[in-house]
Amino acid sequence: MNLSFKDLRFIIEAIEHQINAYQERLQVIEDVDENEAADLGNDIKFLELLLADMKRGLEQNTTEREDIAYEKALS
């Protein structure tokens, strides 16, 4: 799948928002529901890995765009 810069930024913001929401929920239920807390902890870790991957994709996308702009400037 080839995502644009805007696509990646939107997905990154959505993932960051979801991580924050899960972290807030985890603080509320941490001592009340161990099963839900464990599930949220796992989901947070998964989202953090996904976020890191999306950010790498964004950096790569940005670098590619800069390379293309540089090559056009040289032409």
Contacts in CASP RR format, 6 or more apart in sequence:
PFRMAT RR
TARGET T0000
AUTHOR 0000-0000-0000
METHOD contacts of the structure
MODEL  1
MNLSFKDLRFIIEAIEHQINAYQERLQVIEDVDENEAADLGNDIKFLELL
LADMKRGLEQNTTEREDIAYEKALS
3 11 0 8 1.000
3 57 0 8 1.000
3 61 0 8 1.000
4 61 0 8 1.000
5 58 0 8 1.000
5 61 0 8 1.000
5 62 0 8 1.000
5 65 0 8 1.000
8 54 0 8 1.000
8 57 0 8 1.000
8 58 0 8 1.000
8 61 0 8 1.000
9 58 0 8 1.000
11 54 0 8 1.000
12 51 0 8 1.000
12 54 0 8 1.000
12 55 0 8 1.000
12 58 0 8 1.000
15 47 0 8 1.000
15 50 0 8 1.000
15 51 0 8 1.000
15 54 0 8 1.000
16 51 0 8 1.000
18 47 0 8 1.000
19 44 0 8 1.000
19 47 0 8 1.000
19 48 0 8 1.000
19 51 0 8 1.000
22 40 0 8 1.000
22 41 0 8 1.000
22 43 0 8 1.000
22 44 0 8 1.000
22 47 0 8 1.000
23 44 0 8 1.000
25 40 0 8 1.000
26 37 0 8 1.000
26 40 0 8 1.000
26 41 0 8 1.000
26 44 0 8 1.000
29 36 0 8 1.000
29 37 0 8 1.000
29 40 0 8 1.000
30 37 0 8 1.000
END
